[in-house]
Amino acid sequence: MAESTSHTRPKGGIETTPDGVGSWWVYLAVAVGGTWVFWLAAIALGVSFDSAAGLVLLLVGLAVPGVSGIVFVYLVYDERGRADFWNRVINSRRIGLRWLVVILLVPLSVGVLAGVADLLLGGTGPVWGEGVTEFGVNPLAILPALFFATLPPILEELGWRGYALDRLQLKWSALSASVVLGVVWSLWHLPLFFIEGSYQHDAVGFATTGFWLFMAGIVALSFAFTWIYNNTERSILGIIIFHGWVNFTAEIIVVPDIPYYALWFVLAGAIVAIWGAETMTNAPEVPHPPLPSNP
């Protein structure tokens, strides 16, 4: 295995490594720091993401977690681990029909139920997003929703779940790993609140009620991501689909933030209560990366 530190096989036969280049915190520092270099540059230069220069900085920053994830996979794992990584990206059979239904129904149900809850509490209830309402007049209006449903999940999840979650779960429970990754993932978005042309800046705003709900809500979402990941044989493809569908449904079904994020917290609590904090599955251990061929 191409890593500068030695490996051991504890009682469960799970790969462990001392702190080193492959550690979860090293990856997260690189992923967050690398992204922030480009997004803080946008803030310093005063450019908007609506401009050409701003769009380049946005996309390069978005790509850092995924590109870093691939780099760390090749630094840390041998051929067996690398093959496992790409299999998790392209092999749809890991997901299975049952979990594909879960992936598609959960975000849609959260959006619809949040809208119904708001309606029952005297609110306006769910409304169609701008892309949907303008689609008949201008089909291109749906493109922003499609963009957030495709490219960002791919660029992010090759690293967040594709690499970091495995490393976290080598040391900690699924619950603890979800909290750590969720907090880091939340903070990763922070510069976006200061850059014009981003959803966080234009629609949410810094230090508003929506800001705190957004930041906390990402941590709650992390529980659902870990739950799906651990129950689909560590499928990165399944997580990309789930992330994209969460984004897309939030774009096409607009509901108030409070019931929307509250339901993600309810789901997180239900996952832990039903499937357990240790693995969030029915299995006694979470799935792990393959051991090196010649340990």
PAKEFI-755286 format. One line per 10 residues: number of its first residue (from 1); their letters; for each residue x, y, z of N, C-alpha, C. Coordinates in nm, 2 decimals. Layout:
# residues N
NUM> a> X/Y/Z/X/Y/Z/X/Y/Z | ...
# end
This chain:
# residues 295
1> maestshtrp> 0.08/-0.12/0.00/0.00/0.00/0.00/0.09/0.12/0.00 | 0.06/0.22/-0.09/0.14/0.33/-0.11/0.11/0.44/0.00 | 0.16/0.41/0.12/0.14/0.50/0.23/0.26/0.49/0.32 | 0.30/0.61/0.38/0.42/0.61/0.45/0.41/0.55/0.59 | 0.29/0.51/0.63/0.27/0.46/0.77/0.23/0.31/0.76 | 0.26/0.23/0.86/0.23/0.09/0.86/0.09/0.06/0.89 | 0.04/-0.06/0.85/-0.09/-0.10/0.87/-0.10/-0.22/0.97 | -0.21/-0.23/1.04/-0.23/-0.34/1.13/-0.37/-0.40/1.11 | -0.39/-0.52/1.16/-0.52/-0.59/1.15/-0.57/-0.61/1.29 | -0.66/-0.53/1.34/-0.72/-0.55/1.47/-0.81/-0.67/1.46
11> kggiettpdg> -0.88/-0.70/1.57/-0.96/-0.82/1.59/-1.07/-0.83/1.48 | -1.12/-0.72/1.44/-1.23/-0.73/1.33/-1.17/-0.74/1.19 | -1.04/-0.74/1.18/-0.99/-0.76/1.04/-1.00/-0.63/0.96 | -1.01/-0.52/1.03/-1.03/-0.39/0.96/-0.90/-0.32/0.95 | -0.87/-0.26/0.83/-0.75/-0.18/0.82/-0.75/-0.06/0.91 | -0.64/-0.04/0.98/-0.62/0.08/1.05/-0.48/0.14/1.02 | -0.46/0.27/1.03/-0.34/0.33/1.01/-0.31/0.43/1.12 | -0.18/0.45/1.16/-0.15/0.56/1.25/-0.18/0.69/1.17 | -0.18/0.80/1.25/-0.20/0.93/1.18/-0.09/0.95/1.08 | -0.12/0.99/0.96/-0.03/1.01/0.86/-0.09/1.08/0.74
21> vgswwvylav> -0.04/1.06/0.62/-0.09/1.13/0.50/-0.23/1.09/0.47 | -0.27/0.97/0.50/-0.40/0.92/0.47/-0.51/0.95/0.57 | -0.47/1.02/0.68/-0.57/1.05/0.79/-0.68/1.14/0.74 | -0.80/1.12/0.80/-0.92/1.19/0.77/-0.90/1.34/0.78 | -0.83/1.38/0.89/-0.81/1.52/0.91/-0.72/1.59/0.81 | -0.62/1.52/0.76/-0.53/1.57/0.65/-0.61/1.59/0.53 | -0.69/1.49/0.49/-0.78/1.51/0.37/-0.87/1.63/0.39 | -0.94/1.64/0.50/-1.04/1.75/0.52/-0.97/1.88/0.52 | -0.85/1.89/0.58/-0.78/2.02/0.57/-0.74/2.06/0.43 | -0.70/1.96/0.35/-0.67/1.99/0.21/-0.79/2.03/0.13
31> avggtwvfwl> -0.90/1.95/0.15/-1.03/1.98/0.08/-1.08/2.12/0.11 | -1.09/2.15/0.24/-1.15/2.28/0.28/-1.05/2.39/0.24 | -0.93/2.38/0.28/-0.83/2.48/0.25/-0.81/2.51/0.11 | -0.81/2.40/0.03/-0.80/2.42/-0.12/-0.91/2.49/-0.18 | -1.03/2.46/-0.14/-1.15/2.53/-0.19/-1.15/2.67/-0.15 | -1.12/2.70/-0.02/-1.12/2.83/0.03/-1.02/2.92/-0.04 | -0.91/2.87/-0.08/-0.81/2.95/-0.16/-0.88/3.02/-0.27 | -0.96/2.95/-0.35/-1.02/3.00/-0.47/-1.14/3.09/-0.43 | -1.22/3.05/-0.33/-1.34/3.13/-0.30/-1.30/3.25/-0.22 | -1.20/3.25/-0.14/-1.15/3.37/-0.07/-1.09/3.46/-0.17
41> aaialgvsfd> -1.03/3.41/-0.28/-0.98/3.49/-0.39/-1.09/3.57/-0.45 | -1.20/3.50/-0.47/-1.32/3.57/-0.53/-1.37/3.69/-0.44 | -1.37/3.66/-0.31/-1.40/3.77/-0.21/-1.30/3.88/-0.22 | -1.18/3.85/-0.22/-1.07/3.95/-0.22/-1.08/4.04/-0.35 | -1.11/3.97/-0.46/-1.11/4.04/-0.59/-1.24/4.11/-0.61 | -1.34/4.08/-0.53/-1.47/4.14/-0.54/-1.55/4.10/-0.67 | -1.52/3.97/-0.71/-1.59/3.92/-0.83/-1.71/3.85/-0.80 | -1.81/3.85/-0.88/-1.94/3.77/-0.86/-1.93/3.64/-0.94 | -2.00/3.54/-0.89/-2.00/3.42/-0.96/-2.08/3.43/-1.09 | -2.15/3.54/-1.11/-2.21/3.56/-1.24/-2.12/3.61/-1.35
51> saaglvlllv> -1.99/3.64/-1.31/-1.89/3.68/-1.41/-1.81/3.56/-1.45 | -1.74/3.58/-1.56/-1.66/3.46/-1.61/-1.55/3.42/-1.51 | -1.48/3.52/-1.46/-1.37/3.49/-1.36/-1.43/3.43/-1.23 | -1.55/3.48/-1.19/-1.61/3.43/-1.07/-1.65/3.28/-1.09 | -1.71/3.25/-1.21/-1.75/3.12/-1.24/-1.64/3.02/-1.24 | -1.52/3.06/-1.29/-1.40/2.98/-1.29/-1.36/2.95/-1.15 | -1.36/3.05/-1.06/-1.32/3.03/-0.92/-1.42/2.94/-0.85 | -1.55/2.96/-0.88/-1.65/2.87/-0.82/-1.63/2.73/-0.86 | -1.61/2.70/-0.99/-1.60/2.56/-1.03/-1.47/2.50/-0.98 | -1.36/2.57/-0.99/-1.23/2.51/-0.94/-1.24/2.48/-0.79
61> glavpgvsgi> -1.31/2.57/-0.71/-1.32/2.55/-0.57/-1.41/2.43/-0.55 | -1.52/2.42/-0.63/-1.61/2.30/-0.61/-1.54/2.17/-0.64 | -1.44/2.17/-0.73/-1.37/2.05/-0.77/-1.27/2.00/-0.67 | -1.23/2.09/-0.58/-1.12/2.05/-0.49/-1.15/1.93/-0.41 | -1.27/1.91/-0.34/-1.29/1.79/-0.26/-1.28/1.66/-0.34 | -1.34/1.66/-0.46/-1.34/1.54/-0.54/-1.20/1.51/-0.60 | -1.13/1.61/-0.65/-1.00/1.59/-0.70/-0.90/1.54/-0.59 | -0.92/1.61/-0.47/-0.83/1.57/-0.36/-0.87/1.43/-0.31 | -0.99/1.39/-0.32/-1.03/1.25/-0.28/-0.96/1.15/-0.37 | -0.96/1.18/-0.50/-0.90/1.09/-0.60/-0.75/1.08/-0.57
71> vfvylvyder> -0.69/1.19/-0.54/-0.54/1.20/-0.51/-0.51/1.11/-0.39 | -0.59/1.13/-0.29/-0.57/1.06/-0.16/-0.59/0.91/-0.18 | -0.69/0.87/-0.26/-0.71/0.73/-0.29/-0.59/0.67/-0.35 | -0.52/0.74/-0.44/-0.40/0.69/-0.51/-0.28/0.70/-0.42 | -0.28/0.79/-0.32/-0.17/0.79/-0.23/-0.18/0.68/-0.12 | -0.30/0.65/-0.08/-0.32/0.57/0.04/-0.34/0.42/0.00 | -0.42/0.39/-0.10/-0.46/0.26/-0.13/-0.37/0.19/-0.24 | -0.37/0.06/-0.23/-0.30/-0.01/-0.34/-0.40/-0.04/-0.45 | -0.36/-0.12/-0.55/-0.44/-0.14/-0.67/-0.58/-0.20/-0.63 | -0.59/-0.28/-0.53/-0.72/-0.33/-0.48/-0.81/-0.22/-0.43
81> gradfwnrvi> -0.76/-0.13/-0.35/-0.83/-0.02/-0.30/-0.87/0.08/-0.41 | -0.78/0.10/-0.51/-0.82/0.20/-0.61/-0.93/0.14/-0.70 | -0.92/0.01/-0.73/-1.02/-0.06/-0.81/-1.16/-0.05/-0.74 | -1.15/-0.07/-0.61/-1.27/-0.06/-0.53/-1.33/0.08/-0.54 | -1.25/0.18/-0.54/-1.30/0.32/-0.55/-1.38/0.34/-0.68 | -1.32/0.31/-0.79/-1.38/0.33/-0.92/-1.50/0.24/-0.94 | -1.50/0.12/-0.88/-1.62/0.03/-0.88/-1.74/0.10/-0.81 | -1.71/0.17/-0.70/-1.81/0.23/-0.62/-1.87/0.35/-0.70 | -1.79/0.41/-0.79/-1.84/0.52/-0.87/-1.93/0.48/-0.98 | -1.90/0.36/-1.04/-1.97/0.32/-1.17/-2.07/0.21/-1.15
91> nsrriglrwl> -2.05/0.13/-1.05/-2.13/0.00/-1.03/-2.27/0.03/-0.97 | -2.37/0.03/-1.05/-2.51/0.06/-1.00/-2.57/-0.06/-0.92 | -2.51/-0.18/-0.94/-2.56/-0.29/-0.86/-2.54/-0.28/-0.71 | -2.45/-0.20/-0.67/-2.43/-0.18/-0.53/-2.55/-0.11/-0.46 | -2.62/-0.03/-0.54/-2.73/0.04/-0.48/-2.85/-0.05/-0.46 | -2.89/-0.12/-0.56/-3.00/-0.21/-0.55/-3.13/-0.13/-0.57 | -3.24/-0.20/-0.61/-3.37/-0.13/-0.64/-3.43/-0.07/-0.51 | -3.42/-0.15/-0.40/-3.48/-0.10/-0.28/-3.42/0.04/-0.23 | -3.29/0.05/-0.24/-3.22/0.17/-0.19/-3.23/0.28/-0.30 | -3.24/0.24/-0.42/-3.27/0.34/-0.52/-3.40/0.41/-0.50
101> vvillvplsv> -3.50/0.33/-0.46/-3.63/0.39/-0.43/-3.62/0.48/-0.30 | -3.54/0.44/-0.20/-3.52/0.52/-0.09/-3.45/0.65/-0.13 | -3.35/0.64/-0.21/-3.28/0.76/-0.25/-3.37/0.86/-0.32 | -3.46/0.81/-0.40/-3.55/0.90/-0.48/-3.67/0.95/-0.39 | -3.72/0.87/-0.30/-3.84/0.91/-0.22/-3.80/1.00/-0.11 | -3.69/0.98/-0.04/-3.66/1.06/0.08/-3.66/1.21/0.05 | -3.58/1.26/-0.04/-3.58/1.41/-0.06/-3.71/1.46/-0.11 | -3.78/1.39/-0.19/-3.91/1.43/-0.24/-4.01/1.43/-0.13 | -4.01/1.33/-0.04/-4.10/1.33/0.07/-4.07/1.44/0.17 | -3.94/1.47/0.20/-3.91/1.58/0.29/-3.97/1.71/0.24
111> gvlagvadll> -3.95/1.73/0.11/-4.00/1.86/0.05/-4.15/1.87/0.06 | -4.22/1.76/0.02/-4.36/1.76/0.02/-4.42/1.78/0.16 | -4.36/1.70/0.26/-4.41/1.70/0.39/-4.38/1.83/0.46 | -4.27/1.89/0.43/-4.24/2.02/0.48/-4.34/2.13/0.43 | -4.38/2.12/0.31/-4.48/2.21/0.25/-4.61/2.19/0.32 | -4.65/2.06/0.34/-4.78/2.03/0.40/-4.78/2.08/0.55 | -4.67/2.06/0.62/-4.66/2.11/0.76/-4.67/2.26/0.76 | -4.61/2.33/0.67/-4.62/2.47/0.67/-4.76/2.52/0.64 | -4.83/2.45/0.55/-4.96/2.48/0.52/-5.05/2.46/0.64 | -5.03/2.35/0.71/-5.12/2.33/0.83/-5.09/2.43/0.94
121> lggtgpvwge> -4.97/2.48/0.94/-4.94/2.58/1.04/-4.97/2.72/1.00 | -5.05/2.74/0.89/-5.09/2.87/0.85/-5.01/2.94/0.75 | -4.91/2.87/0.69/-4.82/2.92/0.59/-4.88/2.91/0.45 | -4.79/2.94/0.36/-4.84/2.93/0.22/-4.82/2.79/0.16 | -4.75/2.71/0.22/-4.73/2.57/0.17/-4.63/2.57/0.06 | -4.61/2.45/-0.01/-4.51/2.44/-0.11/-4.55/2.52/-0.24 | -4.45/2.57/-0.30/-4.47/2.64/-0.43/-4.37/2.58/-0.53 | -4.40/2.59/-0.66/-4.30/2.55/-0.76/-4.19/2.65/-0.76 | -4.07/2.60/-0.79/-3.95/2.69/-0.80/-3.95/2.76/-0.93 | -3.87/2.86/-0.94/-3.86/2.95/-1.06/-3.84/2.88/-1.19
131> gvtefgvnpl> -3.75/2.78/-1.18/-3.72/2.70/-1.30/-3.84/2.63/-1.36 | -3.93/2.58/-1.27/-4.05/2.51/-1.31/-4.16/2.61/-1.36 | -4.18/2.72/-1.29/-4.28/2.81/-1.33/-4.25/2.88/-1.47 | -4.12/2.89/-1.50/-4.08/2.96/-1.62/-4.05/2.86/-1.73 | -4.06/2.73/-1.70/-4.01/2.63/-1.80/-4.10/2.64/-1.93 | -4.23/2.66/-1.92/-4.31/2.67/-2.04/-4.28/2.78/-2.13 | -4.23/2.89/-2.07/-4.19/3.01/-2.15/-4.05/3.00/-2.20 | -3.96/2.96/-2.10/-3.82/2.95/-2.13/-3.76/2.82/-2.07 | -3.75/2.72/-2.16/-3.70/2.59/-2.11/-3.57/2.59/-2.04 | -3.49/2.70/-2.08/-3.35/2.71/-2.02/-3.36/2.75/-1.88
141> ailpalffat> -3.48/2.79/-1.83/-3.49/2.83/-1.69/-3.46/2.72/-1.59 | -3.47/2.60/-1.64/-3.45/2.48/-1.55/-3.30/2.45/-1.54 | -3.22/2.51/-1.62/-3.08/2.48/-1.62/-3.01/2.50/-1.48 | -3.04/2.61/-1.41/-2.97/2.62/-1.28/-3.00/2.50/-1.18 | -3.13/2.45/-1.19/-3.16/2.34/-1.10/-3.09/2.21/-1.15 | -3.08/2.19/-1.28/-3.01/2.08/-1.33/-2.86/2.09/-1.30 | -2.80/2.21/-1.31/-2.66/2.23/-1.27/-2.63/2.18/-1.13 | -2.71/2.23/-1.03/-2.69/2.20/-0.89/-2.72/2.05/-0.87 | -2.80/1.99/-0.96/-2.83/1.85/-0.94/-2.73/1.75/-1.00 | -2.63/1.80/-1.07/-2.54/1.72/-1.14/-2.40/1.74/-1.10
151> lppileelgw> -2.35/1.86/-1.15/-2.20/1.88/-1.13/-2.15/1.89/-0.99 | -2.21/1.98/-0.90/-2.16/1.98/-0.77/-2.15/1.85/-0.69 | -2.26/1.77/-0.70/-2.26/1.64/-0.63/-2.14/1.55/-0.67 | -2.12/1.55/-0.81/-2.01/1.47/-0.86/-1.87/1.52/-0.80 | -1.85/1.65/-0.81/-1.73/1.71/-0.77/-1.70/1.70/-0.62 | -1.81/1.70/-0.54/-1.79/1.69/-0.40/-1.78/1.55/-0.35 | -1.87/1.46/-0.40/-1.89/1.33/-0.33/-1.77/1.23/-0.36 | -1.70/1.26/-0.47/-1.58/1.17/-0.49/-1.48/1.19/-0.37 | -1.50/1.29/-0.29/-1.41/1.31/-0.18/-1.48/1.30/-0.05 | -1.59/1.37/-0.02/-1.66/1.37/0.11/-1.69/1.22/0.15
161> rgyaldrlql> -1.77/1.16/0.07/-1.81/1.02/0.10/-1.71/0.92/0.04 | -1.66/0.96/-0.08/-1.57/0.86/-0.16/-1.44/0.83/-0.08 | -1.39/0.93/-0.01/-1.27/0.90/0.07/-1.29/0.93/0.22 | -1.33/1.05/0.26/-1.33/1.09/0.40/-1.41/1.01/0.49 | -1.53/0.97/0.45/-1.62/0.90/0.53/-1.56/0.76/0.57 | -1.50/0.69/0.47/-1.44/0.57/0.51/-1.33/0.58/0.61 | -1.25/0.69/0.60/-1.14/0.71/0.69/-1.19/0.74/0.83 | -1.30/0.82/0.84/-1.36/0.85/0.97/-1.42/0.73/1.03 | -1.48/0.64/0.95/-1.55/0.52/1.01/-1.45/0.41/1.05 | -1.32/0.43/1.00/-1.22/0.34/1.05/-1.19/0.36/1.20
171> kwsalsasvv> -1.22/0.48/1.25/-1.18/0.52/1.39/-1.31/0.53/1.47 | -1.42/0.58/1.42/-1.53/0.62/1.50/-1.66/0.55/1.45 | -1.77/0.57/1.53/-1.90/0.52/1.49/-1.95/0.59/1.37 | -2.06/0.54/1.31/-2.12/0.61/1.20/-2.18/0.74/1.24 | -2.23/0.75/1.37/-2.29/0.87/1.42/-2.18/0.98/1.43 | -2.07/0.94/1.50/-1.96/1.04/1.52/-1.90/1.08/1.38 | -1.88/0.99/1.29/-1.83/1.02/1.16/-1.92/1.12/1.09 | -2.05/1.10/1.10/-2.15/1.18/1.04/-2.14/1.33/1.09 | -2.13/1.34/1.22/-2.12/1.47/1.29/-1.99/1.54/1.24 | -1.88/1.48/1.25/-1.75/1.54/1.21/-1.76/1.58/1.06
181> lgvvwslwhl> -1.79/1.49/0.97/-1.80/1.53/0.83/-1.90/1.63/0.80 | -2.02/1.62/0.87/-2.12/1.72/0.85/-2.08/1.86/0.89 | -2.01/1.87/1.01/-1.97/2.00/1.05/-1.86/2.06/0.95 | -1.77/1.98/0.91/-1.67/2.03/0.81/-1.73/2.06/0.68 | -1.82/1.98/0.63/-1.90/2.01/0.51/-1.98/2.14/0.52 | -2.03/2.16/0.63/-2.11/2.28/0.65/-2.02/2.41/0.65 | -1.90/2.40/0.72/-1.81/2.51/0.72/-1.75/2.53/0.59 | -1.73/2.43/0.51/-1.68/2.44/0.37/-1.76/2.54/0.29 | -1.89/2.56/0.31/-1.97/2.65/0.24/-1.96/2.79/0.28 | -1.89/2.82/0.39/-1.89/2.95/0.45/-1.86/3.07/0.36
191> plffiegsyq> -1.75/3.06/0.28/-1.72/3.17/0.19/-1.83/3.21/0.09 | -1.91/3.11/0.06/-2.02/3.14/-0.04/-2.12/3.25/0.01 | -2.13/3.27/0.14/-2.22/3.37/0.19/-2.17/3.51/0.17 | -2.05/3.52/0.12/-1.99/3.66/0.10/-1.96/3.68/-0.05 | -2.01/3.60/-0.14/-1.98/3.61/-0.28/-2.11/3.63/-0.36 | -2.12/3.74/-0.43/-2.24/3.77/-0.50/-2.26/3.66/-0.61 | -2.38/3.63/-0.64/-2.41/3.53/-0.74/-2.43/3.39/-0.69 | -2.40/3.37/-0.56/-2.42/3.24/-0.50/-2.56/3.24/-0.43 | -2.61/3.12/-0.42/-2.74/3.10/-0.35/-2.73/3.15/-0.21 | -2.62/3.11/-0.15/-2.60/3.15/0.00/-2.60/3.30/0.02
201> hdavgfattg> -2.53/3.37/-0.07/-2.53/3.52/-0.06/-2.66/3.58/-0.10 | -2.71/3.54/-0.21/-2.83/3.62/-0.27/-2.96/3.58/-0.20 | -2.97/3.45/-0.16/-3.10/3.41/-0.11/-3.11/3.39/0.04 | -2.99/3.36/0.10/-2.99/3.33/0.24/-2.93/3.44/0.32 | -2.81/3.48/0.30/-2.75/3.59/0.37/-2.67/3.54/0.49 | -2.57/3.61/0.53/-2.48/3.57/0.64/-2.55/3.61/0.78 | -2.54/3.51/0.87/-2.59/3.53/1.01/-2.74/3.56/1.02 | -2.81/3.52/0.92/-2.96/3.53/0.93/-3.01/3.40/0.99 | -3.14/3.39/1.01/-3.20/3.27/1.06/-3.18/3.16/0.95 | -3.19/3.20/0.83/-3.17/3.10/0.72/-3.03/3.05/0.72
211> fwlfmagiva> -2.93/3.13/0.75/-2.79/3.09/0.76/-2.77/2.98/0.86 | -2.83/3.00/0.98/-2.81/2.90/1.09/-2.88/2.77/1.06 | -3.00/2.79/0.99/-3.07/2.67/0.95/-2.99/2.59/0.85 | -2.94/2.66/0.75/-2.86/2.60/0.64/-2.74/2.53/0.70 | -2.66/2.59/0.79/-2.54/2.53/0.84/-2.57/2.41/0.93 | -2.67/2.42/1.01/-2.71/2.31/1.09/-2.77/2.20/1.01 | -2.85/2.24/0.91/-2.92/2.14/0.83/-2.83/2.05/0.75 | -2.71/2.10/0.71/-2.61/2.02/0.64/-2.56/1.91/0.73 | -2.55/1.94/0.86/-2.50/1.83/0.96/-2.61/1.72/0.97 | -2.74/1.76/0.97/-2.85/1.66/0.97/-2.85/1.58/0.84
221> lsfaftwiyn> -2.83/1.65/0.73/-2.82/1.58/0.60/-2.71/1.48/0.60 | -2.60/1.50/0.67/-2.49/1.41/0.67/-2.52/1.28/0.73 | -2.62/1.27/0.82/-2.67/1.15/0.88/-2.73/1.06/0.77 | -2.82/1.13/0.69/-2.89/1.05/0.58/-2.79/1.00/0.47 | -2.68/1.08/0.45/-2.58/1.04/0.35/-2.51/0.92/0.40 | -2.47/0.92/0.53/-2.40/0.81/0.59/-2.48/0.68/0.59 | -2.61/0.70/0.62/-2.71/0.59/0.62/-2.72/0.52/0.49 | -2.73/0.60/0.38/-2.74/0.55/0.25/-2.61/0.49/0.20 | -2.50/0.55/0.23/-2.37/0.50/0.20/-2.34/0.37/0.26 | -2.37/0.35/0.39/-2.34/0.23/0.45/-2.43/0.11/0.41
231> ntersilgii> -2.55/0.15/0.36/-2.65/0.04/0.32/-2.64/0.01/0.17 | -2.55/0.08/0.10/-2.54/0.05/-0.04/-2.40/0.00/-0.08 | -2.34/-0.07/0.01/-2.21/-0.12/-0.01/-2.11/-0.01/-0.05 | -2.12/0.10/0.03/-2.03/0.22/0.01/-2.04/0.28/-0.13 | -2.16/0.28/-0.19/-2.17/0.33/-0.33/-2.16/0.48/-0.34 | -2.05/0.52/-0.41/-2.04/0.67/-0.44/-2.14/0.71/-0.54 | -2.17/0.63/-0.63/-2.28/0.66/-0.73/-2.41/0.68/-0.66 | -2.44/0.60/-0.57/-2.57/0.62/-0.50/-2.57/0.75/-0.42 | -2.46/0.79/-0.36/-2.45/0.92/-0.29/-2.46/1.04/-0.39 | -2.40/1.02/-0.50/-2.40/1.13/-0.60/-2.55/1.15/-0.65
241> ifhgwvnfta> -2.62/1.04/-0.67/-2.76/1.05/-0.71/-2.84/1.11/-0.60 | -2.82/1.07/-0.48/-2.89/1.12/-0.36/-2.87/1.27/-0.34 | -2.74/1.31/-0.35/-2.70/1.45/-0.33/-2.77/1.54/-0.44 | -2.76/1.49/-0.57/-2.82/1.56/-0.68/-2.97/1.57/-0.67 | -3.03/1.47/-0.62/-3.18/1.47/-0.61/-3.22/1.56/-0.49 | -3.15/1.56/-0.38/-3.17/1.66/-0.28/-3.17/1.80/-0.33 | -3.07/1.83/-0.41/-3.05/1.96/-0.47/-3.17/2.00/-0.56 | -3.20/1.90/-0.65/-3.30/1.92/-0.75/-3.44/1.94/-0.69 | -3.48/1.85/-0.60/-3.61/1.87/-0.54/-3.62/2.00/-0.46 | -3.51/2.04/-0.40/-3.52/2.17/-0.32/-3.53/2.29/-0.42
251> eiivvpdipy> -3.48/2.27/-0.54/-3.50/2.38/-0.64/-3.64/2.38/-0.70 | -3.70/2.26/-0.72/-3.83/2.26/-0.79/-3.95/2.27/-0.69 | -3.93/2.23/-0.57/-4.04/2.24/-0.46/-3.98/2.33/-0.35 | -4.03/2.46/-0.35/-3.98/2.56/-0.26/-4.07/2.56/-0.13 | -4.01/2.54/-0.02/-4.08/2.54/0.11/-4.00/2.62/0.21 | -4.06/2.67/0.32/-3.99/2.75/0.42/-3.88/2.66/0.48 | -3.78/2.73/0.52/-3.66/2.66/0.58/-3.69/2.59/0.71 | -3.77/2.64/0.80/-3.78/2.58/0.93/-3.84/2.44/0.92 | -3.96/2.42/0.85/-4.01/2.28/0.85/-3.92/2.19/0.76 | -3.85/2.25/0.66/-3.77/2.17/0.57/-3.65/2.11/0.65
261> yalwfvlaga> -3.57/2.19/0.71/-3.46/2.14/0.79/-3.50/2.07/0.91 | -3.61/2.10/0.97/-3.66/2.03/1.09/-3.69/1.88/1.05 | -3.74/1.86/0.93/-3.77/1.72/0.89/-3.64/1.64/0.87 | -3.53/1.71/0.82/-3.40/1.64/0.81/-3.35/1.60/0.94 | -3.37/1.68/1.04/-3.33/1.65/1.18/-3.41/1.53/1.23 | -3.54/1.53/1.20/-3.63/1.42/1.24/-3.58/1.29/1.18 | -3.55/1.30/1.05/-3.50/1.18/0.98/-3.37/1.13/1.04 | -3.28/1.22/1.07/-3.15/1.19/1.14/-3.17/1.11/1.27 | -3.26/1.16/1.35/-3.30/1.10/1.47/-3.36/0.96/1.45 | -3.44/0.95/1.35/-3.51/0.82/1.32/-3.40/0.72/1.28
271> ivaiwgaetm> -3.31/0.76/1.20/-3.20/0.67/1.15/-3.12/0.62/1.26 | -3.08/0.70/1.36/-3.00/0.66/1.47/-3.09/0.56/1.56 | -3.21/0.60/1.58/-3.30/0.52/1.67/-3.33/0.38/1.61 | -3.35/0.38/1.48/-3.39/0.25/1.42/-3.27/0.16/1.38 | -3.17/0.23/1.32/-3.05/0.15/1.27/-2.93/0.15/1.36 | -2.93/0.24/1.46/-2.82/0.24/1.56/-2.71/0.33/1.52 | -2.65/0.39/1.63/-2.55/0.49/1.61/-2.42/0.43/1.56 | -2.39/0.31/1.59/-2.26/0.25/1.56/-2.24/0.23/1.41 | -2.35/0.18/1.34/-2.33/0.15/1.20/-2.44/0.21/1.11 | -2.55/0.25/1.16/-2.67/0.29/1.09/-2.71/0.19/0.98
281> tnapevphpp> -2.68/0.06/1.01/-2.73/-0.05/0.93/-2.77/-0.16/1.02 | -2.82/-0.27/0.96/-2.86/-0.39/1.04/-2.74/-0.48/1.07 | -2.62/-0.44/1.01/-2.50/-0.52/1.03/-2.43/-0.48/1.16 | -2.35/-0.56/1.22/-2.27/-0.53/1.34/-2.16/-0.44/1.31 | -2.11/-0.43/1.19/-2.00/-0.34/1.15/-2.03/-0.27/1.03 | -1.98/-0.15/1.01/-1.99/-0.07/0.89/-1.91/-0.13/0.78 | -1.94/-0.12/0.65/-1.85/-0.16/0.55/-1.73/-0.08/0.54 | -1.61/-0.14/0.51/-1.48/-0.07/0.52/-1.41/-0.09/0.38 | -1.31/-0.01/0.36/-1.23/-0.03/0.24/-1.16/-0.17/0.25 | -1.13/-0.23/0.13/-1.06/-0.36/0.13/-0.92/-0.35/0.19
291> lpsnp> -0.88/-0.46/0.26/-0.75/-0.46/0.31/-0.65/-0.47/0.20 | -0.52/-0.42/0.22/-0.42/-0.43/0.11/-0.40/-0.58/0.07 | -0.36/-0.59/-0.05/-0.34/-0.73/-0.11/-0.23/-0.80/-0.04 | -0.12/-0.73/0.00/0.00/-0.78/0.06/0.03/-0.71/0.19 | -0.05/-0.71/0.29/-0.03/-0.63/0.41/0.10/-0.68/0.48
# end
